[in-house]
């Protein structure tokens, strides 16, 4: 105990110095993060030919973040810029820092709104990852709203996010039956110049009664200058009417093993009525021991029990529906032990009434997984959109949103806050929690297809041996021309933050049935 206390004090002091060095006390309401999306690089873009729908000017959504393993002061974030109501955004914006404190924005060249961008109308689902040599790999969905053209694109930065080059489509589908979705990119931590892009590709042909959604992969081995031909690596045709979604790769640097975690979804489809009924929803993992050339068969790690995300005070009011990270797992690996962690939304601990943040982990290379455990700290409050990472000491960190400040009878707002939860290796005991955002109204966020949208995921990356960097979105009150913004900072993880914040009386949500399978299929596939 004495040794632990001394180590804790030393590490906490180091983390405090790191936090102070990057100006961690900032921005409104005492939150320990700063605004990183002050402008709009697409404000002057002509979008008159980019299809119908409502465009939310200056709205940032669905962020992700990466930190350089060479220097924790070098960080790059990415988010959707100027969200559309019916899918995607004007483009993707990168926000980057070289001192850990001051961020600059630059448009990523994925759409016609960016200088030198690809000739697509919209972009979505941004993802970034930094390799051991400092190369930053970017990924984005690209598509048109006025025709069927869509795909996944790659771009690479060799100067920490300031400029982007080698921007190319990895796949460019032009037939309406093919839809690419939910991409991610992972830099190999062992091999400089190697990175992996993965996504799902839906093949839907109603006339032939075909519905298939294998996972696809494209690999660079020369620092993003060239990418391999996209190919399927998780075969869903073995179970009729199945798809993957939410593919994310992590790499064990000790063994050079790749793990891809995703949601496997199977439907019963009535082609007469167009009705989708889910018959099996579960999270699964495949692995590769030869840098992505061959892959194992899927292993189930947990059932997907996520239900529709709603305002608990108005669960049937579509105008107050919420859009969050249901059905999408977030995954991390302890680089020293190889322990795997997966966090996700699930309703196991509310009897199907609402979602909590659930965690499972594996200590044997993904062969077996622990029983799911609820980790959000207020059991009665719905919780959403977890992101997970593991720092250099093996401390597990999870960021998420919850509704603990929503009181019974509040029918006008949905008070929301973002939280950072930390606990020792294994994720079983002694959690500590800290609020990292203001309390904001989720209903001020853009309405994206079927709910008010902060993002299907948020960013959280290890930032040094005893700190993490979140990147998340908050809303702005009564600001239709700037409804959301992104925030980031460096937060110490060692020794925790003290007791859990007290919660307001949260109304227990009535049972919220899953979105219909048609909505489930559409939600992450058509309305990007």
N, C-alpha and C positions, 0 to 999 in steps of 0.2 A: 504494500500500500504506500509506503514511504517513497519507494522508487517511482511508482506510478505518479504520485503527487509532484515529485520533483520534475519528472519528464514533462508532466502536464504544464507546470509553470514555465519551463524553458520554452516549450513549443508554443504556449499561449503568448509569451512575450514576443517570440519571433513573428507569430501571426499578427500580433498587434502592430508591430513595426511595418509589416507588409501592408496591412490595411491602411495605416496612417500615410504610407508612402504614396498610395494611389488615391488619396482624398476620399475616403470612404464615407464621410458624414456629409450628406447632401440632401437636396431636393425634397422639400415639402413634407410636412407631417412627421418629421423625424426618421423617415425611412433611410436605411443604410445603403442606398443606391443613388445613382445619378441618371439624369436624362441622357440618352445616347441617340435620340432621333429628333434633333432640333429642327431639321429642315425637310424639304420635299424635293428631291432632284427631278421628279417627273411633273412638277406643277405646270410647266409650259407645254407639255406634250399634247398634241392633237389626237384625241381619242374618238373623234366623230365617226370613224369607220370601224371601230372595234366592237360593234355589236350593241345590243340593248342591255338594259339593266341600270341600276343605280351605282354610280361610282362615288366612293367616300373619300373625298380629297384629304390628303395628309394623314390618312389612317394607316397605322402600322399594325400588322398582325403576324402571328405564327412565327416567333423568333427562334433562332438556334445560335449557338456560340461555340467557338473553339479557342483554345489557348495553346501557344507554342510550347512544346516540351523543351525548347532551348532557352526560353526566356519568358517567364510568366507575365511580364509586362506587355508582351505582344499578344493581343487578342483580336479576334475578328468575329463579328456578329452578322447575322443576315435576317431579313424579315420581308414580308410582303409589303409593298408600298402602294397606297391608294387602292384599297380593296374594292372589288366589284360585288354587288349583291348576288349575282348568279354565277360566280366562279372566277377565281384568280384575282389578279391585281394588274395595275399598269406595268408593274415590273417588280424586281427584287432589288433591295438596297443592301449594300454592305456598310457596316459601321466598324471602324478599326481604331486601335490605339497602339502606340509604341512605348508609352510610359505608364500604361495601366490606368490612366486617369482621364486624359483628354481624347475624345473620340471625334473622328471625322467621318463623313458619309460620302459614299460614291455609288453611282448606279452600276449594277451588274449588267453586262451586255447580253441579256437574254430576250429582250423585246425591242420593237422598233422605237420605243420611248427612250432607250439608252443610246448614247453616242456609239456608233459602230455595232449596235446590237443585232441579234438575229431577227429575221423577218417574221416574228410572231406578234400577235396582238396582246397576249396576256401571259403572265407567269405566275407560278404558285409553288408551294412546298419547297422553300429554300433550305439548304443544308450545307454545312461547312465542316472541314476537318483538316488539321495541320499535321504534316509528317515530321519525322525526326530531324530533317534538314531545314525545317521552317517553311517548306512549300505548303501553300493553302489551296485546298481543292474545294470548288464550289459545285453545287448541284441544284437544278431547278426543273420543275415541270414547265413546259412551254406549249402553248396551244392557241388556236384561233377560236373566236366565239361565233364567227359567221360561216365556218365550214368545219369539216371533220378533222382537219390537220392537228396533230398533237404529238408530243414526244417528251423525252428527257434530255437535258443538255448539261454539258460540263464546261467549267471555266476554271482557270488556274491563276494564282497570284504568287509571284516570286518576291514581292516586297511587302509582305504582311498585310495584304488587303487593299493597298492604295491603288494599284492598277491590276487589271485582269486581262488575260490573253489566252490563246488556244481555245477559244469558245466554239464548241461544236455540238450538234445534236448527236446523241448516242443512239437514238432511234427516232425515226420520223414517220409516223403512221398517218396515212391519208384516207383510209377507209373507215366508215362510221362504226364498223363492228369492233374496231380495236381502240382501247383506251388505256393509256399509261397513267400510273398513279402512285402516290406515296413513295417517292424516291428518297434515298439517303446515300451519303458518301462517307467512307471510312479510310483514313490514311493508315497504311501499315506501320506500326510503331517500330518494327524490326528492320524493315527494308526501305531505305530512302528511295523516293521516286515511285513507290508502289501504292496504289489506292484502288478501292473497290466501290463501284456504284451499283446499287440494287434497287429494284422497284417491282410492282406487280403490273402485269399487262393483261387486261380483260379482253377476251375474245367472245363476243356476244352476237350470235346470229339466230334471231328468232325463227326465221324461216326453216332453218335446219335444226332447231331446238338444241343449239349449242350454247353453253355458258362455261367458260374455263378461264382461270386466272393464275397462271404460273408466275413464279418469281423469276425475274431476269437479272443478269449481271453483265457488267462491262468493266474491264480492268485496264489500268495504265501501269506500265513498268518503266516509263521514261519521264516521270515527273509531270504528267498531264499533257505532254506534247502529242501523244497518240493514245487512243483507247481501242480495246479489242472490240470485235463485232459483238453486239448484244446477243445473248443467248439465254434460254431458260435453264435454271439450275434446280428449281423445286417444281416437280411435276405434279400438277393438281388433277390431271386427267384420270388418275387412278381412282378418284372418287367423283362421280358425275355431279356437275353443277357446283364445283368448288373453286375457291380462289384463295390466294394469300393476300395480305395487306399489312402495311407497317413493317416491312423488312428493314432490319438494322443489324449491321455487322459489328462485332467487337473482336479483338484479337488478343490472345494470350501471348505476351512477349516472351514468356519462359519456354514455351513449346512451339511457338509459331503456328498455333491452331486458330482457325477462324470459326466463329460461331455466328450464325444468322438466326435471329429471333423474329417471329412474325405471328400474325393471327391467321388461323385457317378457318375459313367460313364455307359451309355447305348449305345449299338451299334446295327446297322442293319448289319447282317452278311450274305454275299453271300458265302455259303459253296462250291459252284462250283468253284469259282475263289479264295476263301480265302480272300476276300475283307471285311474289317471292315469299316463301316461308322458311325461316332458318331451321335446320335440323341438327346442325352440329357447329358450335363455335368454340374454338379452343386455341390457346397459345402453344406454339411449337418451336423447336430449334433443330437446325441441321448444322453440321460442322465439316470443315475441310482441313486436311493436314498437308496439302500441297499448294498453298496459296491460291485457292479458289478454282483449281482445275477440276477436281472431283469433289462430290459432296455425299454425306451420309444420308440415310433415310430420316424422315422427321421423327422426333421424340416429343410427346406431349408434356408440357410443363405445368399447365393449369387450364381450367375451363374459363372461357370468357363469359362472365355473367353480367356484363355492363347493361344498364337499362338507359332509357332515354333521359337526357339531362334536361331538367325543368326547374322553373321557379317553384319551390315547395308550397308557396302560398297560392299559386295559380297553375297547377300542373296541366290543366287542359287548355290554357290560353296560349295559342300559337304565337301571338305577338310578344309573349314573354319567354318563349323557348330559348334555351341556351345551347350553344354548340361548343363542345369541349373534346377531350381526347379519348372518349370511349372507343373500345376495340383496338386501340393502338398501344402496344407494349413499349416500354422504354427499358433499355438494358445497359448494364455496366459490368466490368470485370475488375477484380483486385489484381493489379499487376504483379504482386509479390506471391500470391497464393493460387491464383487462377480461379478463385471462387466467383461464380456467376450470379448476378442479381437481375431480376426482372420486376418492374413496378408497373402497375396498370390500374385502371378503374374496374371495380367489380361490386356486385350487390350481395355477396355471400353473407355479410355481417349485418344486413338490414332486412333480411327475409325478402329480398327483391324489391324493396321500396325505393332505394336510392343508392348511388354509388359512393364507395369509400376508396381510399388508396390502399391497394393490396400489394404484398411483397412475397416473392418466393425466391429461393436461392439454391444453388447446386454446388457441392464440393467435390464432385467426381466427374468433371468434364461434361456436364449436361446430361448424364445418363439417368440420374434421378434428381427429383426436386422436392424441397420441403413443402409441407402443407401451407397454403396461403395464410398470411397474417395481415390483419388490418393495422396500418401504421399511422394513419392520420390521427391526431391526438384528441379530437372532439368527436366522439362516436355518433352523436345525434346530428351532426352537420354534414350534409353532402359535400364530397371532396372530389376534385377534378384534376386531370392533366398532369400527372406526376412525371418529373424528370429525375434521373438518378445518376450519380457518379460516385467514385471511390477515390479518396485522396491518398497521398503517399504513405500515410500511416495506417491505411486500411479502414479509416473511418468512412462510413457510408453516409451520403447526403442525398436527400430527396427534397425537391421543391414541388409545391402544388398550390392550388387555390382551394378555398373552402368558403362556406356560407355561415359561419358561426355567429356573425353579427346580424343576421337576418332574424327579425322578431316576428312573432305571431301578429297578424293584423296588418303588416306592412304590405300593401298591394301596389305601391308606386315605384319602389326601387328594389334592387337585389344587391345589398351591401356585400362586397367580396373583398378578400384579402389574399395575398400570396404569402406563403410560409416556407421556411427552410427547416427541415428536420434532420438531425444528425444522430448517429449511434455507432457504437464500436463494431468492429468486424463481426460478421455473422448476422447483423440486423435483428437481433433477438431482444436485447435488453438495454435499459438505461437511455431511452431516447431524450433528446433535448430539442426544443423548438424555439424559433424566433420569427416574428412577423417581419417581412422584408418589404412590404408595400404599404402605401396608404390604404385606407378602407375606401373603396370606390364602387360605383354603381355599374354592374355588368350590363344593365340594359342600355347604357349609353354606347355600347360597342356596335360596330356595323352589323346589320342583319344579313347574314350570308346563307341564303338558301332555305335553311330550316331552323335558324337560331342566331342569337346575338353572339358574335364570333371574336374571341381573343386569339384563338389558334387551336389546331388539333394537337400541338405540342408546344413546348417552351424549351429554352436552353439552360443547361447546367454543365459546367466543365470544371475539372480539377485545375486549380490555379496555385501551383506550389505544393509543398509537401503537407501543409496543414491549413489549406484554404480552398474555397471554391468560388467560381464566378457564375452567378445566375444571369440570365437575360430573359425578361418577361415583359408583358404588356399590361398597362393600366388604362382605364378610360379617363377622359376629361369631362367634367360636368358641363352640359349645355354648350357644347362646342362642336356643332355639326361639321365645321370645316377643319376640325382637328380632333376627331373623336377619341383616338387612341395614341399612345406613345410607348416607346420601349425604354426600359431602365436596366442598368447593370451596375455591379460593384464587386468588390472582393470581400468575402466573408470568412472569418476564421472558423474552422471546424473542430479543432481540438478542444476537449473538455466541455463542450456544450455551451448553452446559453442560459441555463437556469430553468426555472419552472415554466410550465405551459401557461400561456396567457389565458385569463378567464374568458369564458364564453358567455354570450348573451343567450337568452332562451330561444332555441331554434325550433321552429315548428316541425314536427315529424311529418315527412313527406308521405302522401298517400302513394300506394303502389303505382309506379310509373312503368307501364308495359314497354317492352322494347319497341323501338321503331319497327314498323313493318319491314319485312325483308326487302321489299322493293325500296323503301326508304333507306334501309341499311346499305343496300347495294349502291343506291344512288348517292348516298351521303358522302362517301369518300371517293366515289369513282367519277360521277358526273359533275357534281357541285364541288369543285376543287377548292 
